[in-house]
Amino acid sequence: MTFIVKSMNRNGRTTTDVMQADSYSQLLQRLELQEFIPLNIITVPGFLSPFIPTNSGKISNDEVIELIESIYLVIKSGLPLYQGISDLAEDVDNKRFKNMLLKIAHSINSGNSLSVAFEPYKDVIGTMMLNLIKIGEETGQLETTLKRGAEFLKRTLALKKKAKSALIYPSFAMVVVTGAMLVWIIYVLPQMTSLFNDMDIELPALTLAMMAVSEFLAEYIGYILVGLVLFIIIFKVLHKRNKIIRFRTDGLVLKIPVIKHIVSGFNIAFISEYLRLALVSGVPLFSALETLKGNINNELFQKALTEASDDVAKGHQLSTAFKRTKLFTPFMLRMMSVGESSGTLDTQLDIIANYYYEKVDYYAENIGKFIEPAILIFVGGFMGLIMIGIMGPMYDMIGKMTG
């Protein structure tokens, strides 16, 4: 249910907020937890709720990590979970995050376990983290599991940031280079070719073709840009909703030089890190694979994990199941096989994760060096065509002027 609430805090300051609660009584309990005195409460009709802005920010990954680490410290200090999470909520500015913490605190105060309190927010903290919390409660190692989970989230978040930053540069470079080329073709080239027309010079086929392209772009560039924007929007919508399009797109990405190493390295490091965490936390391997395939965005790796999960369920070793997918690297398969033979699979998975963390980091820091030759070849080829198409007529024009 959605409510518009006007309330006053303990300092006498009045605020109006949009709040979510399962019932009117739960809303009052939450306001009491926040030490707010309700002045006016309006219940929003259900059909209008989707159109009411909540004025609440998105809960970031950094906030989730902070929450997990804080709960770990609360348990370690011996402070009651309800009190610790309530105290954390007082220092939070993000209203959505604050409301989530207060609901969790209220659920725990009502006698529910931490995993049950987190269940409505599994989309925020992730299914993997929720499963780790459940395992920690069942084994009596919640403190240790939370610490490992926070470390896992921090490492994967750092890896995501590095992978994204690495992919931004080549995209930006290609846009800038393409933009510069379009400006040259649309505005500079016509001025040069107009001189040839004035001098009545016979133009070669390449120059005529360049002039035709220039005229076409000059006349239809607006339509082309609008069409490009529409194509991107439609593609994004279809990519989000259609699994086949995502699968084909992810497959093409894994064939692009340099980029494929970043994407593949990120996914392998993520998979290895989680499987290691699951093993040391006592999560069954099959359950870990089932959870993993729902937390991997790349459709090819998701399909590979589904196939591996089925093979593990049939009794195959993990390295054999991964090998059958023909997606994972020989280094990863070799290290996993050694770990399974020696009983040190968690250690080998840690080595694999660290290796690919460093690999992604290397490509993120040096991607400019890798793509510079491609950009130079691209620009050089374009400028070569320009020179060939322009210099010939230019010599003819000079000859006429001197003759």
C-alpha positions in Angstrom: 0.0 0.0 0.0 1.1 3.6 -0.7 0.6 6.4 1.7 1.3 10.2 1.6 2.4 11.0 5.1 2.9 14.4 6.7 4.8 14.0 9.9 6.9 15.8 12.5 10.3 14.6 13.8 11.6 15.0 17.4 13.2 18.3 16.4 9.8 19.7 15.4 10.5 19.7 11.7 7.6 18.7 9.5 8.1 16.7 6.3 5.8 15.1 3.6 6.8 11.8 2.2 5.4 9.0 0.1 5.8 5.7 2.0 5.1 2.0 1.3 3.7 -0.4 3.9 1.7 -3.6 4.0 -1.0 -2.1 6.2 -2.0 1.1 8.0 -0.9 -0.4 11.4 2.5 -1.3 10.0 2.9 2.3 8.7 2.3 3.6 12.2 4.8 1.2 13.7 7.4 2.3 11.2 6.7 6.0 12.0 7.1 5.2 15.7 10.5 3.4 15.0 11.6 6.6 13.1 10.4 8.7 16.0 8.0 10.6 13.7 4.6 11.9 14.9 2.0 11.5 12.1 0.1 14.7 11.4 -1.8 13.6 8.3 -2.0 10.3 6.4 -3.6 9.9 3.0 -4.1 6.4 1.6 -3.4 6.3 -2.2 -5.8 4.2 -4.2 -4.1 1.1 -5.6 -4.6 2.1 -9.3 -2.8 5.4 -8.7 0.1 3.9 -6.8 2.3 3.3 -9.9 2.0 7.0 -10.9 3.0 8.4 -7.5 6.7 9.4 -7.3 8.3 7.9 -4.2 11.1 10.6 -3.9 13.4 7.8 -2.9 16.7 7.0 -4.5 18.0 3.7 -5.8 19.8 1.5 -3.3 23.4 1.3 -4.6 25.7 -1.6 -4.4 27.9 0.4 -2.0 25.0 0.8 0.4 24.3 -3.0 0.3 28.0 -3.7 1.1 27.9 -1.1 3.9 24.7 -2.9 5.3 26.3 -6.4 5.2 29.5 -5.1 6.9 27.4 -3.2 9.5 25.4 -6.3 10.4 28.6 -8.3 10.7 29.9 -5.7 13.1 26.6 -5.7 15.1 26.7 -9.5 15.5 30.4 -9.4 16.4 29.8 -6.7 19.0 26.9 -8.6 20.6 24.4 -5.8 20.0 20.9 -7.0 19.2 20.3 -7.0 15.5 17.1 -5.0 15.8 18.8 -2.2 17.6 21.9 -2.2 15.4 19.9 -2.0 12.1 17.6 0.7 13.6 20.7 2.7 14.6 22.0 2.3 11.1 18.7 3.6 9.6 19.0 6.8 11.6 22.2 7.8 9.7 20.9 7.0 6.2 19.9 9.8 3.8 18.5 7.5 1.0 14.8 7.3 2.0 14.2 4.0 0.2 17.2 2.5 1.9 16.1 3.9 5.2 12.6 2.4 4.8 14.1 -1.0 3.9 16.3 -1.0 7.0 13.3 0.0 9.3 11.2 -2.8 7.8 14.0 -5.3 8.3 14.4 -4.1 11.9 10.7 -4.4 12.5 10.6 -7.9 11.0 13.5 -9.0 13.3 11.9 -7.4 16.3 8.7 -9.4 15.5 10.7 -12.7 15.9 11.8 -13.4 12.3 15.3 -14.5 11.4 17.6 -12.2 9.4 17.1 -14.3 6.2 13.3 -14.0 6.5 13.6 -10.3 7.1 15.7 -9.9 4.0 13.5 -12.1 1.8 11.4 -9.3 0.4 14.6 -7.5 -0.6 16.4 -10.3 -2.3 16.4 -8.2 -5.5 18.4 -5.6 -3.6 21.0 -7.7 -1.8 21.0 -10.5 -4.4 19.8 -14.1 -4.2 23.4 -15.3 -3.6 23.8 -13.1 -0.5 20.4 -14.2 0.8 21.4 -17.9 0.4 24.6 -17.3 2.3 22.7 -15.7 5.1 20.4 -18.7 5.3 23.4 -21.1 5.3 25.1 -19.0 8.0 22.0 -19.2 10.2 21.7 -23.0 9.7 25.4 -23.7 10.5 25.7 -21.1 13.3 28.4 -19.2 11.3 26.4 -16.2 10.4 29.1 -13.8 11.5 31.8 -15.5 9.3 29.4 -15.8 6.4 28.5 -12.1 6.4 32.2 -11.2 6.5 32.9 -13.4 3.5 29.8 -12.1 1.7 30.8 -8.5 2.1 34.3 -9.3 0.8 32.8 -11.1 -2.2 30.5 -8.1 -2.9 33.4 -5.6 -2.7 35.6 -7.6 -5.0 32.9 -8.2 -7.6 31.8 -4.5 -7.5 35.4 -3.4 -8.0 35.7 -5.8 -10.9 32.4 -4.5 -12.5 33.7 -0.9 -12.3 37.0 -1.8 -13.9 35.2 -3.7 -16.7 32.8 -0.9 -17.4 35.5 1.7 -17.4 37.5 -0.4 -19.8 34.6 -0.6 -22.2 33.8 3.1 -22.1 37.1 4.2 -23.7 36.8 2.3 -27.0 33.2 3.4 -27.4 34.0 7.0 -26.8 37.0 6.9 -29.1 35.0 5.4 -32.0 32.2 8.0 -31.5 34.7 10.9 -31.6 36.6 9.6 -34.6 33.3 8.9 -36.5 32.0 12.3 -35.6 35.1 14.0 -36.9 35.0 12.0 -40.1 31.3 13.0 -40.7 32.1 16.7 -40.1 34.9 16.5 -42.7 32.7 14.7 -45.2 29.6 16.9 -44.8 31.2 20.3 -44.4 34.8 20.3 -45.6 34.7 18.0 -48.6 31.9 19.9 -50.5 33.9 23.1 -50.3 36.9 21.4 -51.9 34.9 19.6 -54.6 33.0 22.8 -55.5 36.4 24.2 -56.8 36.7 21.2 -59.1 33.2 21.9 -60.5 34.0 25.6 -61.1 37.2 24.6 -63.0 35.2 22.1 -65.1 37.6 19.3 -64.2 36.8 15.7 -65.1 36.6 13.9 -61.9 37.5 10.2 -61.3 35.0 7.6 -60.1 36.3 7.6 -56.5 35.9 11.4 -56.2 32.4 11.3 -57.7 31.5 8.5 -55.2 32.8 10.6 -52.3 30.8 13.6 -53.5 27.7 11.5 -53.8 28.2 10.2 -50.2 28.8 13.8 -49.0 25.7 15.1 -50.7 23.6 12.2 -49.3 24.8 12.7 -45.8 24.4 16.5 -45.9 20.8 16.1 -47.0 19.7 13.2 -44.8 22.0 13.4 -41.7 19.1 14.5 -39.6 16.9 11.5 -40.6 19.9 9.2 -40.2 20.5 10.4 -36.6 16.8 10.1 -35.7 16.8 6.6 -37.2 19.9 5.7 -35.3 18.4 6.8 -32.0 15.2 4.9 -32.7 17.1 1.8 -33.6 19.1 2.0 -30.3 15.9 2.5 -28.3 14.1 -0.4 -30.1 17.2 -2.6 -29.8 17.5 -1.9 -26.1 13.8 -2.8 -25.5 14.0 -6.0 -27.5 17.4 -6.9 -25.9 15.8 -6.6 -22.5 12.7 -8.7 -23.4 14.0 -11.2 -25.9 16.4 -13.9 -24.7 17.4 -14.9 -28.2 18.5 -11.4 -29.1 20.5 -11.2 -25.9 22.1 -14.6 -26.6 23.2 -13.5 -30.2 24.4 -10.1 -29.0 26.5 -11.6 -26.1 27.9 -14.1 -28.6 29.0 -11.3 -30.9 30.6 -9.4 -28.0 32.7 -12.5 -27.2 34.2 -12.4 -30.7 35.4 -8.8 -30.5 39.2 -8.6 -30.0 40.3 -7.2 -26.6 36.6 -6.7 -25.5 36.1 -10.5 -25.4 39.0 -10.8 -22.8 37.4 -8.3 -20.5 33.9 -9.8 -20.7 35.1 -13.4 -20.5 37.6 -12.6 -17.7 34.9 -10.8 -15.6 32.4 -13.6 -15.8 35.0 -16.3 -15.1 36.3 -14.4 -12.1 32.8 -13.8 -10.8 31.8 -17.5 -11.2 35.1 -18.7 -9.6 34.8 -16.3 -6.7 31.2 -17.2 -5.9 31.8 -21.0 -6.2 34.8 -20.6 -3.8 32.6 -18.6 -1.3 29.8 -21.2 -1.6 32.2 -24.1 -0.9 33.8 -22.5 2.2 30.4 -21.5 3.5 28.9 -25.0 3.1 26.6 -24.3 0.2 26.1 -27.5 -1.9 27.7 -27.2 -5.3 24.5 -27.9 -7.2 22.7 -25.1 -5.3 25.5 -22.7 -5.9 25.3 -23.4 -9.7 21.5 -22.9 -9.6 21.9 -19.6 -7.9 24.8 -18.5 -10.1 22.9 -19.0 -13.4 20.3 -16.5 -12.2 22.9 -13.9 -11.3 24.9 -13.9 -14.6 23.9 -11.3 -17.1 25.7 -12.8 -20.1 23.4 -15.3 -21.8 26.2 -17.6 -23.0 27.6 -18.0 -19.6 24.1 -18.4 -18.2 23.4 -21.2 -20.7 26.8 -22.8 -19.8 26.0 -22.8 -16.1 22.6 -24.4 -16.8 24.3 -27.2 -18.7 27.0 -27.6 -16.1 24.3 -27.7 -13.3 22.5 -30.5 -15.1 25.8 -32.5 -15.6 26.7 -32.0 -11.9 23.2 -33.3 -10.9 24.0 -36.4 -13.0 27.2 -37.0 -11.0 29.8 -35.4 -13.3 32.7 -33.5 -11.7 32.6 -29.7 -11.9 35.6 -29.5 -14.2 34.1 -32.1 -16.6 30.8 -30.3 -16.6 32.4 -27.0 -17.4 34.6 -28.5 -20.1 31.5 -29.9 -21.9 30.2 -26.3 -22.3 33.2 -25.4 -24.5 33.1 -21.9 -23.0 35.6 -21.9 -20.1 39.3 -21.5 -20.6 41.8 -24.4 -20.4 43.6 -22.6 -17.5 40.4 -22.6 -15.5 39.5 -26.2 -16.3 43.0 -27.4 -15.5 43.1 -25.7 -12.1 39.7 -27.0 -11.2 40.7 -30.5 -12.1 43.7 -30.2 -9.9 41.6 -28.9 -7.1 39.1 -31.8 -7.4 41.9 -34.4 -7.5 43.7 -32.9 -4.4 40.6 -31.9 -2.4 41.6 -28.2 -2.6 39.0 -27.0 -5.1 38.2 -23.8 -3.0 41.9 -22.9 -3.1 42.2 -23.4 -6.8 39.0 -21.4 -7.4 40.6 -18.6 -5.4 43.7 -18.7 -7.7 41.5 -18.7 -10.8 39.5 -15.7 -9.5 42.6 -13.7 -8.6 44.2 -14.5 -12.0 41.2 -13.2 -13.9 40.8 -10.2 -11.6 44.3 -9.2 -12.5 43.7 -9.9 -16.2 40.6 -7.7 -16.3 42.5 -5.0 -14.4 45.4 -5.2 -16.9 43.1 -4.8 -19.9 41.2 -2.0 -18.2 44.5 -0.1 -17.6 46.0 -0.8 -21.1 43.0 -0.9 -23.4 44.0 2.4 -25.0 47.2 0.8 -26.2 45.3 -2.1 -27.7 42.8 -0.1 -29.7 45.1 2.7 -30.8 46.4 0.7 -33.8 42.9 -0.1 -34.9 41.9 3.5 -34.7 45.0 4.6 -36.6 44.3 2.0 -39.3 40.7 3.2 -39.5 41.6 6.9 -39.7 44.6 6.2 -42.0 42.4 4.3 -44.4 39.8 7.1 -44.5 42.5 9.7 -45.0 44.1 7.6 -47.7 40.8 7.5 -49.7 40.5 11.3 -49.2 44.0 11.9 -50.6 43.5 9.6 -53.5 40.1 11.1 -54.4 41.2 14.7 -53.9 44.9 14.9 -55.0 44.3 13.7 -58.6 41.7 16.4 -59.4 43.8 18.9 -57.5 46.8 18.3 -59.8 44.5 18.7 -62.8 43.2 21.9 -61.4 46.7 23.3 -60.8 47.7 22.2 -64.3 44.8 24.2 -65.8 45.6 27.2 -63.7 49.3 27.2 -64.7 48.6 26.3 -68.3 
